[in-house]
Amino acid sequence: MSYLNYDYKKKKNGNQIVSIRDIGENSLLEVELKDNEVQLVVYWRNDKTVGFKMPKEMFENIYKDLMESN
């Protein structure tokens, strides 16, 4: 699936992983579900820059709140 300058992929390596690449900026966001925790990792120009973990329930609340704001 592609959105203009973005590439969206679903992968599975025992855990569910979604990656979104900004092709123009050569940056990558990986979102991985491990047990009951969501891990977000950002790569920019092939360097890992940020990692963040949160409970799955909190991630679901963030998504819900964002969708309700529209």
LUMDREN-284158 format. One record per residue (C-alpha): residue number from 1; residue in three letters; x, y, z. Coordinates in steps of 0.2 Angstrom, whole numbers, padded with zeros to 4 digits, m for minus. Layout:
N
[atom NUM "ALA" [X Y Z]]
...
end
This chain:
70
[atom 1 "MET" [0000 0000 0000]]
[atom 2 "SER" [0007 0017 m0005]]
[atom 3 "TYR" [0001 0035 0000]]
[atom 4 "LEU" [0010 0047 m0011]]
[atom 5 "ASN" [0028 0048 m0003]]
[atom 6 "TYR" [0025 0034 0010]]
[atom 7 "ASP" [0027 0015 0010]]
[atom 8 "TYR" [0016 0005 0022]]
[atom 9 "LYS" [0020 m0013 0026]]
[atom 10 "LYS" [0014 m0026 0038]]
[atom 11 "LYS" [0026 m0039 0044]]
[atom 12 "LYS" [0027 m0053 0056]]
[atom 13 "ASN" [0042 m0060 0065]]
[atom 14 "GLY" [0033 m0068 0080]]
[atom 15 "ASN" [0026 m0051 0084]]
[atom 16 "GLN" [0015 m0040 0073]]
[atom 17 "ILE" [0025 m0026 0065]]
[atom 18 "VAL" [0019 m0011 0055]]
[atom 19 "SER" [0032 0000 0046]]
[atom 20 "ILE" [0029 0016 0037]]
[atom 21 "ARG" [0043 0023 0027]]
[atom 22 "ASP" [0044 0042 0021]]
[atom 23 "ILE" [0053 0039 0005]]
[atom 24 "GLY" [0058 0057 0002]]
[atom 25 "GLU" [0065 0059 0019]]
[atom 26 "ASN" [0072 0042 0020]]
[atom 27 "SER" [0064 0040 0037]]
[atom 28 "LEU" [0055 0025 0045]]
[atom 29 "LEU" [0043 0022 0059]]
[atom 30 "GLU" [0041 0004 0065]]
[atom 31 "VAL" [0026 0000 0077]]
[atom 32 "GLU" [0028 m0017 0085]]
[atom 33 "LEU" [0015 m0026 0096]]
[atom 34 "LYS" [0024 m0037 0109]]
[atom 35 "ASP" [0012 m0046 0122]]
[atom 36 "ASN" [0002 m0031 0129]]
[atom 37 "GLU" [0015 m0017 0124]]
[atom 38 "VAL" [0017 m0006 0109]]
[atom 39 "GLN" [0034 m0001 0104]]
[atom 40 "LEU" [0037 0014 0092]]
[atom 41 "VAL" [0054 0016 0084]]
[atom 42 "VAL" [0059 0030 0073]]
[atom 43 "TYR" [0074 0029 0061]]
[atom 44 "TRP" [0080 0044 0051]]
[atom 45 "ARG" [0093 0041 0037]]
[atom 46 "ASN" [0096 0023 0043]]
[atom 47 "ASP" [0100 0029 0061]]
[atom 48 "LYS" [0089 0024 0076]]
[atom 49 "THR" [0084 0040 0084]]
[atom 50 "VAL" [0069 0037 0096]]
[atom 51 "GLY" [0062 0022 0104]]
[atom 52 "PHE" [0046 0023 0115]]
[atom 53 "LYS" [0035 0009 0123]]
[atom 54 "MET" [0018 0010 0130]]
[atom 55 "PRO" [0004 m0001 0136]]
[atom 56 "LYS" [m0007 m0007 0122]]
[atom 57 "GLU" [m0023 0000 0130]]
[atom 58 "MET" [m0014 0018 0130]]
[atom 59 "PHE" [m0011 0016 0112]]
[atom 60 "GLU" [m0029 0011 0108]]
[atom 61 "ASN" [m0034 0027 0118]]
[atom 62 "ILE" [m0023 0038 0108]]
[atom 63 "TYR" [m0030 0031 0092]]
[atom 64 "LYS" [m0048 0033 0098]]
[atom 65 "ASP" [m0045 0051 0104]]
[atom 66 "LEU" [m0037 0056 0087]]
[atom 67 "MET" [m0052 0048 0077]]
[atom 68 "GLU" [m0065 0057 0088]]
[atom 69 "SER" [m0057 0074 0085]]
[atom 70 "ASN" [m0062 0073 0066]]
end
